[in-house]
Amino acid sequence: MRPGEALVVFQDKKVRRTWHENEWYFSVVDIIEALTDSPTPRQYWGKIKDREFVQLQLSPIWVQLKLLSSDGKKYETDCANTEALFRIIQSIPSPKAEPFKRWLAKVGYERVQEIENPELAQKRMKVLFKAKGYSEEWIEKRVRGIAIRDELTNEWDKRAIKTEKEYAILTTEISKATFGMTPSEYKQFKGLKKENLRDHMNDLELIFSMLGEAATTEITRNKDVHGFDDGKEAAQEGGAVAGRARMDLETKSGRKVVTPENYMGLPESIKRIEKKKSKVVLTFD
């Protein structure tokens, strides 16, 4: 099985998955088998497809990808990403699927609440980070960083910079100017693969990320930037502000801001986080 392909366990059943278009796609038949215990999950899925999609003339929400079968060969298999699986699971008339459906309903209800009251989303986010083992101080910086990032993307959106691709390019420019690395290079430096880079930054790394993006927002507004090309120049300038501050701190403290350490082992491996005025020390097993 090549990198990017794996098995996950769901309801005590093995589910095949593969990395496709920057997200996981799961075998629909395997999910059906896990939620129904049907002796013929392929036929079961065929009936659902016909009833829920073919008869209603809806476009398929799954794709066919090659997955390893029990005979050691790979075959085209119906696969769906997480969002599509949620829709498919709602169509499964099985008692085993009911707890999952109730959970989906709860998540949907909470999402509506969060739209009406955004503070709830922030509170839930903090609870999730705390459950993973992050410190209160780190969580506050991470949440603040998200707010600063949102402010920047909102500013870009107002100035005819709207696509995810454009956002990614400008974010890369900020990262290169701030840390001397693209986000991809940064993740590789920290030994990360598909994990969120910022969830694995220490306090100082988060602070300089925030500075780079906050500076870019300020420059974008003050120069009345419009369009991608001007936005790219502002991103380089904003990142450079943070980059100079980072190098100045490194010179005066004698310590690198960017480290290869990550939070992959939380909460088991990280024994303590000692916070001092200008540095964060992570101690691992």
C-alpha positions, 0 to 999 in steps of 0.5 A: 500500500503506497503512502497516502492509502490506509485503513481506518477502523469505524464501528469495529470495521476496517474501512479503506481510504485513499488521499485524493484531491487534497482530502481523504476519500473512503470506500462507500461499500466499507462504510455501508458494511460497517453501518448495516452488517449487510451480507451483501453491502455492494447490493445494499449500496446499489439500491441506495444509489438507485433510490436516492440519486438515480431515480431523482436524477441527481448527480453522483456525489461519489467518485471511482478510485482504485482501492486494494481488494482482499485478493491483493489487486486494485479495483475501481471502487465507489469512494466519497469524501467526508461531506458526501459520506454524511449525505449517504449515511443519512440515506441508510435505513439501519438501526446501526446508523441511527446514532450517527444520524443523531450525531449529524443532527446535533452537529447541524444544530450546533452549526446553526447556533454558531451562525447565530452566535459566533462566540459559541464556535470560539468556545467549542474550538477552545474546548477541542484544543484543551481536550487535545492537551494544549495549554490555555496560553497556547489556545488563546494565541491560536484563537487570536491568530484565527481572528487575525487570519479572518480579518486578512482574508476578509480584506482580500475579499473586498479587494478582488482577491477571492479564490482559494488559490490566490489566498494560498499564493499570498499566504505563501509569500507571507510565510516566505518573508516571515520564516524563510520557508513556504508552508509546505517546506515548514511542514516538512521541517516539522515532520508534518504531512496532512496536519494543520501547520499552525496547530503545531507551532509554538507560542513564538511561531504563532506570534510571528505568524500573527504579526506577518498577517496583521502587518499585511492587513494594515499595508493592504488597507493603507495602500488601498490595494486592489487585485492580486498583483498589488496584494502579492506585493503587500503580502511580501511587505507584511511578511518582511515586517515580521521577518525582520522582527524574527531575525532581530529577536533571534540575534538578541536571544541567540535562539531560533524562533522556528523549530522542528518540534511539533505537537504530534504527541499531545497529550502523551509525549509532551511532558511540560511546556515552560514559558519564559519571557521570550521563548518556549521550551518543549520537552519530549520523551 
